[in-house]
């Protein structure tokens, strides 16, 4: 029977490219000259660390990062921004966590969405992804189209179409 998986995955290379492009822009912008600004990506903890001179600069770096991520095909829904905190040197820092996988509550909502379409398919929650199985590929494509139109809190990718 045909099936596909609904997942939420982070492409670490594209995130690293977005961070590097943001860092290049920060280094070349006139309003950032002479100020301390850091941006780093930690693949192990799946987070981005920002440090800037003041609130205005950290917000500007945040917007640059989002813009570069969109250009690289990384959804800004992946980013979970923490509150700004002061550092001991008078700067401001912010942590950005990257959401990977589908949490259980969101998975339940997606399964309810699929069941609400009244198609002959069987969605199943499997750890951090959802597998949808059905007899007709057309039904599976209808589900993909429907979920792409929905505004969900996380970005979804549809993989392993068999």
C-alpha positions as CSV (number, residue, x, y, z in Angstrom):
1,X,0.0,0.0,0.0
2,X,1.2,3.5,-0.7
3,X,2.4,5.6,2.2
4,X,4.4,8.7,3.1
5,X,5.9,10.3,6.2
6,X,5.2,13.7,7.6
7,X,8.4,15.1,9.3
8,X,9.9,18.3,10.6
9,X,13.7,18.2,9.9
10,X,16.4,20.8,10.1
11,X,19.0,20.9,7.3
12,X,22.1,21.8,9.3
13,X,24.1,22.9,6.3
14,X,21.5,25.4,5.2
15,X,21.2,26.7,8.8
16,X,25.0,27.1,8.9
17,X,24.9,28.9,5.5
18,X,22.2,31.3,6.8
19,X,24.4,32.0,9.9
20,X,27.5,32.6,7.8
21,X,25.6,34.9,5.4
22,X,24.2,36.9,8.4
23,X,27.7,37.2,9.9
24,X,29.1,38.4,6.6
25,X,26.3,41.1,6.4
26,X,27.0,42.1,10.0
27,X,30.7,42.6,9.2
28,X,30.0,44.7,6.2
29,X,27.3,47.0,7.6
30,X,28.3,50.4,8.6
31,X,26.0,50.6,11.7
32,X,27.7,47.5,13.2
33,X,31.3,48.9,12.8
34,X,33.1,49.1,16.1
35,X,30.5,47.2,18.0
36,X,30.8,43.7,19.5
37,X,28.4,41.3,17.6
38,X,28.7,37.5,17.6
39,X,26.5,34.8,16.0
40,X,27.3,31.1,16.2
41,X,25.6,27.9,15.3
42,X,26.0,24.8,17.5
43,X,25.0,21.7,15.5
44,X,25.1,19.4,18.6
45,X,22.7,21.4,20.7
46,X,20.8,22.5,17.6
47,X,20.9,26.2,18.6
48,X,22.1,29.6,17.5
49,X,23.8,32.0,19.9
50,X,23.5,35.8,19.3
51,X,25.4,38.5,21.2
52,X,25.2,42.2,20.3
53,X,25.8,45.6,21.8
54,X,22.2,46.6,22.5
55,X,18.6,45.6,21.9
56,X,18.3,47.4,18.6
57,X,21.4,45.6,17.2
58,X,20.3,42.2,18.4
59,X,16.9,42.7,16.8
60,X,18.5,43.7,13.6
61,X,20.7,40.6,13.6
62,X,17.6,38.5,14.3
63,X,15.8,40.0,11.3
64,X,18.9,39.4,9.1
65,X,19.1,35.8,10.2
66,X,15.4,35.2,9.4
67,X,15.8,36.9,6.0
68,X,18.9,34.8,5.1
69,X,17.2,31.6,6.3
70,X,14.2,32.3,4.1
71,X,16.5,32.8,1.1
72,X,18.2,29.5,1.9
73,X,14.9,27.6,2.1
74,X,14.8,27.3,5.9
75,X,11.5,28.1,7.4
76,X,11.5,30.7,10.2
77,X,9.0,28.6,12.1
78,X,12.0,26.4,13.1
79,X,13.4,29.2,15.3
80,X,12.3,29.5,18.9
81,X,13.7,32.7,20.3
82,X,14.5,33.1,24.0
83,X,14.2,36.4,25.8
84,X,17.1,38.8,25.6
85,X,19.5,38.7,28.6
86,X,22.2,41.1,29.7
87,X,25.8,39.9,29.8
88,X,28.5,40.9,32.2
89,X,30.2,43.1,29.6
90,X,27.1,45.2,29.0
91,X,26.0,43.4,25.9
92,X,22.8,41.6,25.2
93,X,22.5,37.9,24.3
94,X,19.8,35.7,22.9
95,X,19.5,31.9,22.3
96,X,17.6,30.5,19.3
97,X,16.6,26.9,19.6
98,X,15.8,25.0,16.4
99,X,12.7,22.8,16.6
100,X,13.2,19.4,15.1
101,X,10.6,16.6,15.0
102,X,6.9,16.8,15.6
103,X,5.8,17.0,19.3
104,X,3.0,14.8,20.4
105,X,0.3,17.5,20.7
106,X,1.0,18.9,17.2
107,X,1.0,15.3,15.9
108,X,-2.4,14.7,17.4
109,X,-3.8,17.9,15.7
110,X,-2.4,16.8,12.3
111,X,-3.9,13.3,12.7
112,X,-7.3,14.9,13.5
113,X,-6.9,17.2,10.5
114,X,-6.3,14.1,8.3
115,X,-9.2,12.2,9.8
116,X,-11.4,15.2,9.2
117,X,-10.9,14.9,5.5
118,X,-12.9,11.5,5.5
119,X,-10.5,9.8,3.1
120,X,-9.7,6.1,3.3
121,X,-6.2,6.6,4.9
122,X,-4.6,5.6,8.1
123,X,-2.4,8.1,9.9
124,X,-0.1,6.8,12.7
125,X,2.1,8.7,15.1
126,X,5.6,7.2,15.2
127,X,8.0,8.9,17.6
128,X,8.7,12.3,16.0
129,X,7.0,11.8,12.7
130,X,3.6,10.7,11.2
131,X,3.2,7.9,8.7
132,X,0.1,8.0,6.5
133,X,-1.0,4.9,4.6
134,X,-3.8,4.5,2.1
135,X,-4.9,2.5,-0.9
136,X,-4.9,5.4,-3.4
137,X,-2.0,7.7,-4.1
138,X,-4.6,10.4,-5.0
139,X,-5.8,10.4,-1.4
140,X,-2.3,10.8,-0.1
141,X,-1.6,13.7,-2.5
142,X,-4.9,15.3,-1.3
143,X,-3.6,15.1,2.3
144,X,-0.3,16.7,1.3
145,X,-2.0,19.5,-0.5
146,X,-4.4,20.1,2.4
147,X,-1.6,20.2,5.0
148,X,0.6,22.6,2.9
149,X,-2.3,25.0,2.9
150,X,-2.8,24.9,6.6
151,X,-0.9,27.3,8.8
152,X,0.7,25.0,11.3
153,X,3.2,26.1,14.1
154,X,6.0,24.0,12.6
155,X,7.2,23.5,9.0
156,X,6.4,20.1,7.5
157,X,8.2,18.0,5.0
158,X,6.7,15.0,3.2
159,X,9.1,12.2,2.6
160,X,9.3,8.5,1.7
161,X,6.4,8.5,-0.7
162,X,6.1,4.8,-1.7
